[in-house]
């Protein structure tokens, strides 16, 4: 069993010190640890404190192309996009896809929503739910529908740290993840899902990806929490797309359809 790729890593493009290293530093660590592929997936555009700016995407791409000439490892450019409303709006637009190799999606603090009503009723409400360790049935249903709509309306490759900071009905989300070929992440730092929920995702036929969520170069490829969960629950290698193989993401499938 070998982990061949890490698809959730952050660099200094996650601003204000949130990401600690350069693209080259992340790539160098990935290469030295024997990975065959790495994605640089800084926080999405509506993340007001930490998000990468659209104007920096072209610069990041140029850095990646330069680094790829010096390290024999495949390097992808992506973002960890934000779910920004109860309707399932995401902070990417159609034009962004041509510049990105991979799109991750998660819920985060300090995100600008689509309206003041959504800012309070979705973003801030979920932050309060996390702080007070209680999510109402109504809010959970709202969150679940947001994730379902996001997967159906956008090309999302991976759901990051599902059920962390934004509680959902995991079974309902998993059914749509299976339907839309969206991968569910087993995060190397935080698992919002219970063992039972992870197993339910597997039983429904979902595929997993194990990532580090590294915010510093030294943590690239460090996926212990996700790996331990997979081993403890006896999730087979075939259900984890970056065990022993390199997956195909939706951008490449789009190319084949066009």
C-alpha positions as CSV (number, residue, x, y, z in Angstrom):
1,X,0.0,0.0,0.0
2,X,1.5,3.3,-1.1
3,X,0.2,6.8,-1.0
4,X,1.2,8.3,-4.3
5,X,-0.3,11.8,-4.2
6,X,-1.4,14.7,-1.9
7,X,-4.1,16.8,-3.3
8,X,-4.7,19.3,-0.5
9,X,-1.7,21.5,0.3
10,X,-1.5,25.2,0.9
11,X,1.3,27.7,0.1
12,X,2.0,31.4,0.8
13,X,-0.7,32.2,-1.7
14,X,-3.1,31.4,1.2
15,X,-2.4,34.9,2.5
16,X,-1.5,36.5,5.8
17,X,0.7,33.7,7.0
18,X,-2.0,31.0,6.8
19,X,0.2,29.1,4.3
20,X,3.9,29.0,5.3
21,X,5.9,27.8,2.3
22,X,6.4,28.4,-1.4
23,X,5.2,26.3,-4.3
24,X,8.7,25.0,-4.8
25,X,9.1,24.0,-1.1
26,X,5.9,22.0,-1.1
27,X,6.9,20.3,-4.3
28,X,10.4,19.5,-3.1
29,X,9.1,17.9,0.1
30,X,6.5,15.9,-2.0
31,X,9.3,14.7,-4.3
32,X,11.6,13.8,-1.4
33,X,8.8,11.7,0.2
34,X,8.3,9.7,-3.0
35,X,5.0,11.2,-4.1
36,X,4.3,11.1,-7.8
37,X,1.7,14.0,-7.8
38,X,0.9,17.0,-5.7
39,X,-1.8,19.7,-5.9
40,X,-1.3,23.2,-4.7
41,X,-4.8,24.1,-3.5
42,X,-4.9,27.5,-1.7
43,X,-8.0,28.9,-0.1
44,X,-10.7,30.1,-2.5
45,X,-11.4,33.6,-3.7
46,X,-14.1,34.6,-1.2
47,X,-12.0,33.7,1.8
48,X,-11.3,37.3,2.7
49,X,-8.3,36.8,5.1
50,X,-6.5,33.8,3.5
51,X,-7.8,33.3,0.0
52,X,-5.7,33.4,-3.1
53,X,-6.4,36.3,-5.4
54,X,-7.6,35.6,-8.9
55,X,-4.8,37.9,-10.2
56,X,-2.3,35.6,-8.6
57,X,-3.4,32.4,-10.4
58,X,-1.4,33.2,-13.5
59,X,1.7,33.8,-11.3
60,X,1.2,30.6,-9.5
61,X,0.9,28.7,-12.8
62,X,4.1,30.2,-14.0
63,X,5.9,29.1,-10.8
64,X,4.5,25.6,-11.2
65,X,5.8,25.3,-14.8
66,X,9.2,26.5,-13.6
67,X,9.3,24.0,-10.8
68,X,8.2,21.1,-13.0
69,X,11.3,21.6,-15.1
70,X,13.5,20.8,-12.0
71,X,11.5,18.1,-10.2
72,X,10.3,14.9,-11.8
73,X,6.8,15.0,-10.2
74,X,3.5,16.0,-11.6
75,X,2.2,19.3,-10.1
76,X,-1.4,20.4,-10.3
77,X,-2.8,23.9,-9.7
78,X,-6.1,24.1,-7.8
79,X,-8.1,25.8,-5.1
80,X,-9.9,24.8,-2.0
81,X,-13.1,26.6,-3.0
82,X,-15.7,27.7,-0.4
83,X,-19.3,26.9,-0.2
84,X,-20.8,30.4,0.4
85,X,-24.6,30.0,0.7
86,X,-27.4,27.8,1.7
87,X,-28.3,27.5,-2.0
88,X,-24.9,25.8,-2.7
89,X,-23.2,28.7,-4.3
90,X,-19.4,28.3,-4.6
91,X,-16.8,31.0,-5.0
92,X,-15.7,29.9,-8.5
93,X,-17.1,30.9,-11.9
94,X,-17.0,29.1,-15.2
95,X,-14.0,31.1,-16.4
96,X,-11.9,29.8,-13.4
97,X,-12.0,26.2,-14.6
98,X,-9.7,26.8,-17.6
99,X,-6.9,27.9,-15.1
100,X,-7.4,25.1,-12.6
101,X,-6.5,21.4,-12.8
102,X,-8.5,20.4,-9.7
103,X,-11.2,21.9,-7.5
104,X,-11.7,21.1,-3.8
105,X,-14.6,22.3,-1.8
106,X,-15.1,23.0,1.9
107,X,-16.7,25.2,4.5
108,X,-14.6,27.9,6.1
109,X,-14.8,30.9,8.3
110,X,-14.1,34.5,7.2
111,X,-15.9,33.9,3.9
112,X,-17.9,36.5,2.0
113,X,-21.4,35.1,1.1
114,X,-23.8,36.1,-1.6
115,X,-25.9,38.5,0.6
116,X,-26.1,39.8,4.2
117,X,-28.9,37.4,4.9
118,X,-26.8,34.4,3.7
119,X,-23.8,35.8,5.6
120,X,-25.7,35.5,8.9
121,X,-28.0,32.6,8.1
122,X,-25.4,30.3,6.6
123,X,-21.8,31.4,7.3
124,X,-22.1,32.9,10.8
125,X,-24.8,30.5,11.9
126,X,-22.6,27.6,11.2
127,X,-19.7,29.2,13.0
128,X,-21.9,29.7,16.0
129,X,-23.1,26.0,15.7
130,X,-19.4,24.9,15.8
131,X,-18.6,27.1,18.8
132,X,-21.5,25.9,20.8
133,X,-21.3,22.3,19.6
134,X,-24.9,22.2,18.5
135,X,-26.5,22.2,15.1
136,X,-30.3,22.3,14.8
137,X,-32.1,19.8,12.5
138,X,-33.2,22.7,10.3
139,X,-29.6,24.1,10.0
140,X,-28.3,20.6,9.2
141,X,-30.9,20.1,6.5
142,X,-29.9,23.5,5.0
143,X,-26.3,22.6,5.0
144,X,-27.0,19.2,3.4
145,X,-28.9,20.8,0.6
146,X,-26.1,23.4,0.1
147,X,-23.6,20.6,-0.5
148,X,-25.9,18.6,-2.7
149,X,-26.6,21.7,-4.9
150,X,-22.9,22.6,-5.1
151,X,-22.0,19.1,-6.3
152,X,-24.7,19.1,-8.9
153,X,-24.1,22.6,-10.2
154,X,-20.2,22.7,-10.2
155,X,-17.4,20.4,-11.2
156,X,-16.1,19.6,-7.7
157,X,-13.4,17.0,-7.5
158,X,-13.0,16.6,-3.7
159,X,-15.1,17.5,-0.6
160,X,-12.6,18.5,2.1
161,X,-13.0,17.7,5.8
162,X,-16.7,16.9,5.4
163,X,-18.9,17.4,8.4
164,X,-16.3,19.6,10.1
165,X,-17.6,23.1,11.1
166,X,-20.7,22.5,8.9
167,X,-22.8,19.6,9.9
168,X,-24.6,17.7,7.2
169,X,-26.6,14.4,6.7
170,X,-23.5,12.5,5.6
171,X,-25.6,9.7,4.0
172,X,-27.5,12.1,1.8
173,X,-24.3,14.0,0.8
174,X,-22.6,10.7,0.1
175,X,-25.3,9.5,-2.3
176,X,-24.9,12.6,-4.4
177,X,-21.1,12.4,-4.2
178,X,-21.4,8.9,-5.7
179,X,-23.8,10.2,-8.3
180,X,-21.5,13.1,-9.3
181,X,-18.2,11.2,-9.0
182,X,-17.1,13.6,-6.2
183,X,-14.4,12.2,-3.9
184,X,-14.7,12.4,-0.2
185,X,-11.5,13.4,1.7
186,X,-10.1,11.6,4.7
187,X,-8.2,14.6,6.1
188,X,-4.8,14.2,7.6
189,X,-5.5,16.7,10.4
190,X,-9.3,16.6,11.1
191,X,-12.1,14.2,10.6
192,X,-15.6,15.5,11.0
193,X,-17.2,12.2,10.2
194,X,-17.7,9.4,12.7
195,X,-16.5,5.9,11.8
196,X,-20.1,4.9,11.1
197,X,-20.4,7.8,8.6
198,X,-17.2,6.9,6.9
199,X,-18.3,3.3,6.5
200,X,-21.7,4.4,5.2
201,X,-19.9,6.4,2.5
202,X,-18.0,3.3,1.5
203,X,-21.1,1.1,1.6
204,X,-22.8,3.6,-0.8
205,X,-19.9,3.2,-3.3
206,X,-18.1,6.6,-2.7
207,X,-14.4,6.9,-3.4
208,X,-12.1,8.5,-0.9
209,X,-8.9,10.5,-1.1
210,X,-6.4,10.8,1.7
211,X,-4.8,14.2,2.0
212,X,-2.6,16.2,4.4
213,X,-4.2,19.6,4.3
214,X,-0.7,20.8,4.8
215,X,-0.2,24.5,5.6
216,X,3.6,24.2,5.8
217,X,6.0,22.3,3.6
218,X,7.1,19.8,6.2
219,X,3.5,18.5,6.6
220,X,3.1,17.7,2.9
221,X,2.3,14.0,2.6
222,X,1.7,13.7,6.3
223,X,-1.8,12.1,6.2
224,X,-1.7,10.0,9.4
225,X,-5.2,10.7,10.7
226,X,-6.9,9.8,7.4
227,X,-4.6,6.8,6.9
228,X,-5.3,5.5,10.4
229,X,-9.1,5.8,9.8
230,X,-8.8,3.9,6.6
231,X,-6.8,1.1,8.2
232,X,-8.9,1.0,11.3
233,X,-12.1,0.7,9.3
234,X,-10.6,-1.7,6.8
235,X,-11.4,0.5,3.8
236,X,-9.9,-1.4,0.9
237,X,-7.2,0.1,-1.3
238,X,-9.5,0.1,-4.3
239,X,-11.8,2.7,-2.6
240,X,-9.0,5.2,-2.1
241,X,-8.0,6.8,-5.3
242,X,-4.4,7.9,-4.3
243,X,-3.4,4.4,-3.0
244,X,-1.3,2.8,-5.6
245,X,-2.7,4.8,-8.5
246,X,-3.2,8.3,-9.9
247,X,-6.8,9.3,-10.5
248,X,-8.3,11.3,-13.4
249,X,-10.0,14.6,-12.3
250,X,-13.0,16.3,-13.9
251,X,-11.0,18.8,-16.0
252,X,-9.5,15.9,-18.0
253,X,-12.9,14.3,-18.4
254,X,-14.2,17.6,-19.6
255,X,-11.5,17.6,-22.3
256,X,-12.5,14.2,-23.4
257,X,-16.2,15.2,-23.7
258,X,-15.3,18.4,-25.8
